[in-house]
Amino acid sequence: MNLVDLANAYRTQFYPYIPYRTGRLATTGMGDIYSPLGEKSVGFDFCNRSGLQYGIMLNEISVMHYDLNGRRGSYINRHLGYFDRFFDLFATQQAMLLNGELKEGDML
């Protein structure tokens, strides 16, 4: 398995964890695969496209506030950390497949 295969596997397996699986977040939220740090890297922009920033908000904000047609309110975000939880799960699964372990440390 190379890095592109790994990125494609991540995108495919992430689909059931997306909060709203019928809209733009599900169909275009992951963006295209590219090499952000040169040929030995692979990545994709998560919710970087116009109109998809709510995907980041769903991951980061615990209480969502809204103002729609003059009606204001708030609700507890039940999707809080959905991207982070799946990333941890996927990384743990890959480490187990390679008979390895995850360690906290510095990034590149």
CNS distance restraints for C-alpha pairs under 8 A (distance, minus, plus):
assign (resid   1 and name CA) (resid   5 and name CA) 5.85 0.50 0.50
assign (resid   1 and name CA) (resid   6 and name CA) 6.71 0.50 0.50
assign (resid   2 and name CA) (resid   6 and name CA) 6.32 0.50 0.50
assign (resid   3 and name CA) (resid   7 and name CA) 6.18 0.50 0.50
assign (resid   3 and name CA) (resid  41 and name CA) 7.15 0.50 0.50
assign (resid   3 and name CA) (resid  42 and name CA) 6.19 0.50 0.50
assign (resid   4 and name CA) (resid   8 and name CA) 6.14 0.50 0.50
assign (resid   4 and name CA) (resid  33 and name CA) 7.72 0.50 0.50
assign (resid   4 and name CA) (resid  42 and name CA) 6.55 0.50 0.50
assign (resid   5 and name CA) (resid   9 and name CA) 6.05 0.50 0.50
assign (resid   6 and name CA) (resid  10 and name CA) 6.20 0.50 0.50
assign (resid   7 and name CA) (resid  11 and name CA) 6.29 0.50 0.50
assign (resid   7 and name CA) (resid  33 and name CA) 7.48 0.50 0.50
assign (resid   7 and name CA) (resid  42 and name CA) 7.09 0.50 0.50
assign (resid   7 and name CA) (resid  43 and name CA) 6.98 0.50 0.50
assign (resid   8 and name CA) (resid  12 and name CA) 6.13 0.50 0.50
assign (resid   9 and name CA) (resid  13 and name CA) 6.00 0.50 0.50
assign (resid  10 and name CA) (resid  14 and name CA) 5.92 0.50 0.50
assign (resid  10 and name CA) (resid  90 and name CA) 7.19 0.50 0.50
assign (resid  11 and name CA) (resid  15 and name CA) 6.81 0.50 0.50
assign (resid  11 and name CA) (resid  30 and name CA) 7.04 0.50 0.50
assign (resid  14 and name CA) (resid  18 and name CA) 6.77 0.50 0.50
assign (resid  14 and name CA) (resid  86 and name CA) 6.93 0.50 0.50
assign (resid  15 and name CA) (resid  21 and name CA) 7.23 0.50 0.50
assign (resid  15 and name CA) (resid  26 and name CA) 6.80 0.50 0.50
assign (resid  16 and name CA) (resid  21 and name CA) 7.41 0.50 0.50
assign (resid  17 and name CA) (resid  82 and name CA) 6.70 0.50 0.50
assign (resid  17 and name CA) (resid  83 and name CA) 7.70 0.50 0.50
assign (resid  17 and name CA) (resid  86 and name CA) 7.13 0.50 0.50
assign (resid  18 and name CA) (resid  25 and name CA) 7.58 0.50 0.50
assign (resid  18 and name CA) (resid  26 and name CA) 6.38 0.50 0.50
assign (resid  18 and name CA) (resid  82 and name CA) 7.33 0.50 0.50
assign (resid  18 and name CA) (resid  83 and name CA) 7.90 0.50 0.50
assign (resid  19 and name CA) (resid  79 and name CA) 6.40 0.50 0.50
assign (resid  19 and name CA) (resid  82 and name CA) 7.70 0.50 0.50
assign (resid  20 and name CA) (resid  25 and name CA) 6.95 0.50 0.50
assign (resid  20 and name CA) (resid  26 and name CA) 6.72 0.50 0.50
assign (resid  21 and name CA) (resid  25 and name CA) 7.28 0.50 0.50
assign (resid  21 and name CA) (resid  26 and name CA) 5.03 0.50 0.50
assign (resid  21 and name CA) (resid  27 and name CA) 7.94 0.50 0.50
assign (resid  22 and name CA) (resid  26 and name CA) 6.29 0.50 0.50
assign (resid  22 and name CA) (resid  27 and name CA) 7.70 0.50 0.50
assign (resid  23 and name CA) (resid  27 and name CA) 6.51 0.50 0.50
assign (resid  24 and name CA) (resid  28 and name CA) 5.51 0.50 0.50
assign (resid  24 and name CA) (resid  29 and name CA) 6.56 0.50 0.50
assign (resid  24 and name CA) (resid  52 and name CA) 7.24 0.50 0.50
assign (resid  25 and name CA) (resid  29 and name CA) 4.43 0.50 0.50
assign (resid  25 and name CA) (resid  30 and name CA) 7.94 0.50 0.50
assign (resid  25 and name CA) (resid  47 and name CA) 7.27 0.50 0.50
assign (resid  25 and name CA) (resid  52 and name CA) 6.20 0.50 0.50
assign (resid  25 and name CA) (resid  55 and name CA) 6.59 0.50 0.50
assign (resid  26 and name CA) (resid  30 and name CA) 7.97 0.50 0.50
assign (resid  28 and name CA) (resid  47 and name CA) 7.96 0.50 0.50
assign (resid  29 and name CA) (resid  46 and name CA) 5.85 0.50 0.50
assign (resid  29 and name CA) (resid  47 and name CA) 4.79 0.50 0.50
assign (resid  29 and name CA) (resid  48 and name CA) 7.54 0.50 0.50
assign (resid  29 and name CA) (resid  49 and name CA) 7.43 0.50 0.50
assign (resid  29 and name CA) (resid  52 and name CA) 6.68 0.50 0.50
assign (resid  29 and name CA) (resid  55 and name CA) 7.65 0.50 0.50
assign (resid  30 and name CA) (resid  44 and name CA) 6.21 0.50 0.50
assign (resid  30 and name CA) (resid  45 and name CA) 5.95 0.50 0.50
assign (resid  30 and name CA) (resid  46 and name CA) 4.76 0.50 0.50
assign (resid  30 and name CA) (resid  47 and name CA) 6.27 0.50 0.50
assign (resid  31 and name CA) (resid  44 and name CA) 5.67 0.50 0.50
assign (resid  31 and name CA) (resid  45 and name CA) 5.34 0.50 0.50
assign (resid  31 and name CA) (resid  46 and name CA) 6.37 0.50 0.50
assign (resid  31 and name CA) (resid  47 and name CA) 7.34 0.50 0.50
assign (resid  31 and name CA) (resid  48 and name CA) 7.53 0.50 0.50
assign (resid  31 and name CA) (resid  49 and name CA) 7.59 0.50 0.50
assign (resid  32 and name CA) (resid  44 and name CA) 5.63 0.50 0.50
assign (resid  32 and name CA) (resid  45 and name CA) 7.14 0.50 0.50
assign (resid  33 and name CA) (resid  42 and name CA) 6.72 0.50 0.50
assign (resid  33 and name CA) (resid  43 and name CA) 5.55 0.50 0.50
assign (resid  33 and name CA) (resid  44 and name CA) 4.76 0.50 0.50
assign (resid  33 and name CA) (resid  45 and name CA) 7.91 0.50 0.50
assign (resid  34 and name CA) (resid  42 and name CA) 5.63 0.50 0.50
assign (resid  34 and name CA) (resid  43 and name CA) 5.49 0.50 0.50
assign (resid  34 and name CA) (resid  44 and name CA) 6.12 0.50 0.50
assign (resid  35 and name CA) (resid  39 and name CA) 6.00 0.50 0.50
assign (resid  35 and name CA) (resid  40 and name CA) 7.43 0.50 0.50
assign (resid  35 and name CA) (resid  41 and name CA) 5.16 0.50 0.50
assign (resid  35 and name CA) (resid  42 and name CA) 4.43 0.50 0.50
assign (resid  35 and name CA) (resid  43 and name CA) 5.95 0.50 0.50
assign (resid  36 and name CA) (resid  41 and name CA) 6.40 0.50 0.50
assign (resid  36 and name CA) (resid  42 and name CA) 6.36 0.50 0.50
assign (resid  36 and name CA) (resid  43 and name CA) 6.32 0.50 0.50
assign (resid  37 and name CA) (resid  41 and name CA) 5.51 0.50 0.50
assign (resid  37 and name CA) (resid  42 and name CA) 7.61 0.50 0.50
assign (resid  46 and name CA) (resid  56 and name CA) 7.93 0.50 0.50
assign (resid  47 and name CA) (resid  52 and name CA) 5.05 0.50 0.50
assign (resid  47 and name CA) (resid  53 and name CA) 5.54 0.50 0.50
assign (resid  47 and name CA) (resid  54 and name CA) 7.83 0.50 0.50
assign (resid  47 and name CA) (resid  55 and name CA) 5.94 0.50 0.50
assign (resid  47 and name CA) (resid  56 and name CA) 6.48 0.50 0.50
assign (resid  48 and name CA) (resid  52 and name CA) 6.64 0.50 0.50
assign (resid  48 and name CA) (resid  53 and name CA) 6.63 0.50 0.50
assign (resid  49 and name CA) (resid  53 and name CA) 7.43 0.50 0.50
assign (resid  52 and name CA) (resid  56 and name CA) 7.84 0.50 0.50
assign (resid  53 and name CA) (resid  57 and name CA) 6.53 0.50 0.50
assign (resid  54 and name CA) (resid  58 and name CA) 6.00 0.50 0.50
assign (resid  55 and name CA) (resid  59 and name CA) 6.49 0.50 0.50
assign (resid  56 and name CA) (resid  60 and name CA) 6.22 0.50 0.50
assign (resid  57 and name CA) (resid  61 and name CA) 5.51 0.50 0.50
assign (resid  58 and name CA) (resid  62 and name CA) 7.91 0.50 0.50
assign (resid  58 and name CA) (resid  77 and name CA) 6.84 0.50 0.50
assign (resid  58 and name CA) (resid  79 and name CA) 5.90 0.50 0.50
assign (resid  58 and name CA) (resid  80 and name CA) 5.72 0.50 0.50
assign (resid  58 and name CA) (resid  81 and name CA) 7.42 0.50 0.50
assign (resid  58 and name CA) (resid  82 and name CA) 7.78 0.50 0.50
assign (resid  59 and name CA) (resid  79 and name CA) 6.49 0.50 0.50
assign (resid  59 and name CA) (resid  80 and name CA) 4.75 0.50 0.50
assign (resid  59 and name CA) (resid  81 and name CA) 4.40 0.50 0.50
assign (resid  59 and name CA) (resid  82 and name CA) 5.66 0.50 0.50
assign (resid  59 and name CA) (resid  83 and name CA) 6.14 0.50 0.50
assign (resid  59 and name CA) (resid  84 and name CA) 7.44 0.50 0.50
assign (resid  60 and name CA) (resid  80 and name CA) 6.09 0.50 0.50
assign (resid  60 and name CA) (resid  81 and name CA) 6.24 0.50 0.50
assign (resid  61 and name CA) (resid  77 and name CA) 7.12 0.50 0.50
assign (resid  61 and name CA) (resid  80 and name CA) 6.51 0.50 0.50
assign (resid  62 and name CA) (resid  76 and name CA) 6.14 0.50 0.50
assign (resid  62 and name CA) (resid  77 and name CA) 5.26 0.50 0.50
assign (resid  62 and name CA) (resid  78 and name CA) 7.91 0.50 0.50
assign (resid  62 and name CA) (resid  80 and name CA) 5.91 0.50 0.50
assign (resid  63 and name CA) (resid  74 and name CA) 6.66 0.50 0.50
assign (resid  63 and name CA) (resid  75 and name CA) 5.70 0.50 0.50
assign (resid  63 and name CA) (resid  76 and name CA) 4.57 0.50 0.50
assign (resid  63 and name CA) (resid  77 and name CA) 5.42 0.50 0.50
assign (resid  64 and name CA) (resid  74 and name CA) 5.37 0.50 0.50
assign (resid  64 and name CA) (resid  75 and name CA) 5.43 0.50 0.50
assign (resid  64 and name CA) (resid  76 and name CA) 6.25 0.50 0.50
assign (resid  64 and name CA) (resid  77 and name CA) 6.09 0.50 0.50
assign (resid  65 and name CA) (resid  72 and name CA) 7.51 0.50 0.50
assign (resid  65 and name CA) (resid  73 and name CA) 5.81 0.50 0.50
assign (resid  65 and name CA) (resid  74 and name CA) 4.18 0.50 0.50
assign (resid  65 and name CA) (resid  75 and name CA) 6.71 0.50 0.50
assign (resid  66 and name CA) (resid  71 and name CA) 7.91 0.50 0.50
assign (resid  66 and name CA) (resid  72 and name CA) 5.62 0.50 0.50
assign (resid  66 and name CA) (resid  73 and name CA) 5.52 0.50 0.50
assign (resid  66 and name CA) (resid  74 and name CA) 5.99 0.50 0.50
assign (resid  67 and name CA) (resid  71 and name CA) 5.45 0.50 0.50
assign (resid  67 and name CA) (resid  72 and name CA) 4.36 0.50 0.50
assign (resid  67 and name CA) (resid  73 and name CA) 6.68 0.50 0.50
assign (resid  68 and name CA) (resid  72 and name CA) 6.50 0.50 0.50
assign (resid  81 and name CA) (resid  85 and name CA) 5.97 0.50 0.50
assign (resid  82 and name CA) (resid  86 and name CA) 6.31 0.50 0.50
assign (resid  83 and name CA) (resid  87 and name CA) 6.13 0.50 0.50
assign (resid  84 and name CA) (resid  88 and name CA) 6.27 0.50 0.50
assign (resid  85 and name CA) (resid  89 and name CA) 6.24 0.50 0.50
assign (resid  86 and name CA) (resid  90 and name CA) 5.98 0.50 0.50
assign (resid  87 and name CA) (resid  91 and name CA) 6.05 0.50 0.50
assign (resid  88 and name CA) (resid  92 and name CA) 6.09 0.50 0.50
assign (resid  89 and name CA) (resid  93 and name CA) 6.20 0.50 0.50
assign (resid  90 and name CA) (resid  94 and name CA) 6.22 0.50 0.50
assign (resid  91 and name CA) (resid  95 and name CA) 6.15 0.50 0.50
assign (resid  91 and name CA) (resid 102 and name CA) 7.68 0.50 0.50
assign (resid  92 and name CA) (resid  96 and name CA) 6.21 0.50 0.50
assign (resid  92 and name CA) (resid 101 and name CA) 7.40 0.50 0.50
assign (resid  92 and name CA) (resid 102 and name CA) 6.76 0.50 0.50
assign (resid  93 and name CA) (resid  97 and name CA) 6.27 0.50 0.50
assign (resid  94 and name CA) (resid  98 and name CA) 6.37 0.50 0.50
assign (resid  95 and name CA) (resid  99 and name CA) 6.15 0.50 0.50
assign (resid  95 and name CA) (resid 100 and name CA) 4.82 0.50 0.50
assign (resid  95 and name CA) (resid 101 and name CA) 5.35 0.50 0.50
assign (resid  95 and name CA) (resid 102 and name CA) 6.55 0.50 0.50
assign (resid  96 and name CA) (resid 100 and name CA) 5.70 0.50 0.50
assign (resid  96 and name CA) (resid 101 and name CA) 6.77 0.50 0.50
